Amino acid sequence: VVTISYNQGRYIADNIESVLAQNYKAFEHIIVDGGSSDNTKEICAQYKHVKFIDAPGTNQTEALNIGLKEAKGEIIAWLNSDDYYEPDIFSKITDVINPERNIFVITGDAKVVDANKVLLWLMPGKPAPPFRLLFHPRLYRLNGRMCMPCQPATFFHRKILDELGPLVNDLHFGMDYEYWLRMITAGYRFKYIPQLFANYRYHDTSKTVKEGYDRFLPEWTRVSEEYYGKLSLYRKILTEIHWVFLLLETLVFRIYKTLTEPHASPSARQQSPVLIYPPNPLVSVIIPMFNAEKYIATTIESVLNQTYRDYEILIVDDGSTDNSMNILSELGARHNDRIKILRHDGGINRGVAASRNLAISKAKGELLAFLDADDLWYPDKLSKQVEFMKSHPEIRLSYSRATVIREGKGADFMPGEDVIGNPPPPDPRIVLFQIILVQVNYIFSSVIVHAEAIHAIGGFVENLPFQSEDRIMTAMIAASHPIAMCDEILCEYRAHDASYTASVVSNRLPPAIFYDIQVRIMKWLIRNNIHKDWAKDIARLILPVSFVRATACTMNPRVLAIVYADFLKSTLYFPVIPFIMAGRLISFLWKGIVRGNLFSRTTDLLSRTAFYRKLFGNKPKIVKTNINGENNAS
C-alpha cells in the first residue's frame, strides 16, 4: 500500500488504521510525505510498521513514484492520505488477482464521504470498457458522470508496474487516468468486483474540491486525445461509432435525471450536499476530561472514526489546567455539529460523577455511551454494540471486552491482563452479588446504557470519597434490569502512571474502596426496598470481613476515617453487624488457641459454599450464556 501525504494529519490515522483493520499479515505500508508542516510525521511515527519516506518539495505524482519504486508487494495499492479502506478486503483481492487466469487489475465500488465519514453518495466502479474510458472527459462534460475506475478502489499486480514503469511526473490531475489507459493499451483489462472496497473523502481541503474539475478536465482531455491519436484509422472509426451509442445513452440518462430530479441543475448535482447531522441522535457519547492533553485528541478521533454515524459527542471539561481545552477547542471547531463542549459553572473541578451528570442532562440520545479521556474505541465499537442492544431490548446496560495499553507503571498494576471483561451470570441476584464483590470485570469505557435507566436512578452518585460512581451505578441498574456483555473486543484501556487506577493500586486502596462500594450499594437497596431481605443477608455475611480487610490494608489516616465512617453508617442499617463481628472474633481466637491452628484459621473466615447456600439455597447451577442467548449448564 503506497500513500502520498501532505498536511493531512487530520486523516492519516484513519488511512493507516484501515490498512491494519484488514486482518491480513502479508502487507507493507509506505507513506511518502511531501514535507508536511502539521502533525502527520508524529502520527505516522506512532505506527512502527509504517515505512515513512520524507520527500519535501515533491508533487503528488513524484512522491507516488518514489513509493511505487520502494514497493515490494506482489499486489500494488495506492491509497491517498485522506481515503481509507473498508475492513477485510485484502483477502478478497488476493483471491481474485491471478496472473494464471489473466486477471492483473481489479476495481470495486467506493463510498464518497465527507470529512466526518458521513456518506454523500456511492461511486460504483462498474466495468471499464476501453471505449468508455477513452471518452471519459467528453462524457463528464455532458452529464458529470465519472466513467473512470475509482483510484482507491483499484488494485493491480506488480507485473503491470514492472512492464509499464512509473506514472507521468508532469501530470498533476490525470496521472491515474493516464495509467489506466496505458494498462488498457498494453492489453490489460479491469476486472470489476461488485463490492465496497474503499472510502473516498470529499472535503474542503481535498485536491478535488480545492482545485475543482475545471482543473482536471484539461489534463483528462489531453490524455484522452493522446491515446485516441495512437489508434489506427479502423479503431478510430469504431470508437466514433461507439461514441454515437454513448450519446444516445447519455440522452436517456439526462431525460431520466430530469424526470426524477426536476429541481436539480447540473451544477447543483456536482456540489457536495449540505451536511446536516441528526438533530436527535440515537447515541450520546459522554467523555469527562481533566488534564488529558496527552490523550484527548486520539480518544476523540477514535469516536469520530466510528463506522456508526448516528451519535453526538458531549465532552465535559472538569477544570483542566493543562493544554487540554486548547486541543479540545480546535477539534470542536472542526466538528462543531458533532462535538459539544461543556464546563461546570466557574470552570471549577467537580469530579467525574458530576461531569457525567452534566453531560447526561444535555444528552439527546436514547443510549448513553461512556468513554474516559485516555481510552480508545475500535472503529466498529458503536455499530456492533448498538446492534447488540437492539437485538436484546430487555437489556438496559451492556459492556464489551477490552484490551490493555500499558504505559509506565501500567505493567505493574495490570500484570498479565491482556483482555478485560467477563460475562455476567444469568441469575440477576448472582449478577448483583458479583458486582458487590467487584467480580464482574469490565471497563467503564465499554459501557452503553439506556438513558431512561440512568434517569430512573437519578444519575451518578456525586461527592464520593473514591471514584466508584461507575460501579455503584452499574449495581443500581443491575438490581432492577438485566445487563449483558457484548462478547467482542471493542475498546482499549490505557493503564498509565497518571491514571486514577495507578494511584489506587500504589496506595493500596482497593479493599477500602470495595468496602465503601458495598456499604453504599446495600444501603441503597434497603432504602429503595429492592431485594431488601436478601441485601440484609448479604450485609451480614460480607461487611464484617470487608471491614477487617479495609482496615488491615491501609495506614492512611484519611482512608481509615472513611472506612470507620462507613462502618458507623452500616451499623445504622444493620445493627447486628457489631455483634456478628464480636462473635466471629471470639470464635476465631478460641478455636485457634484451643486447637493450636490460629494461622490456618486466618485463611478464610467464611466458606464459599456456605455463602451460596445462605444466599441462594442449594449449591447453584452455574450457567454460561452466549451472545445468542443459548444456555450451557455446568
PyMOL commands that set and color helices and strands:
alter all, ss='L'
color gray80, all
select helices_A, chain A and resi 9-20+40-45+60-70+90-96+99-101+130-134+136-143+151-153+158-164+175-185+207-211+213-229+233-260+266-269+296-304+324-334+345-347+352-362+381-391+410-413+428-436+444-446+451-456+469-478+500-506+510-527+532-552+557-573+577-595+598-601+608-616
alter helices_A, ss='H'
color red, helices_A
select strands_A, chain A and resi 2-5+29-33+50-54+75-77+84-85+105-113+119-123+154-157+190-201+283-289+311-317+339-343+367-370+376-377+397-406+419-420+448-450+483-495+623-625+631-633
alter strands_A, ss='S'
color yellow, strands_A
deselect
rebuild
show_as cartoon
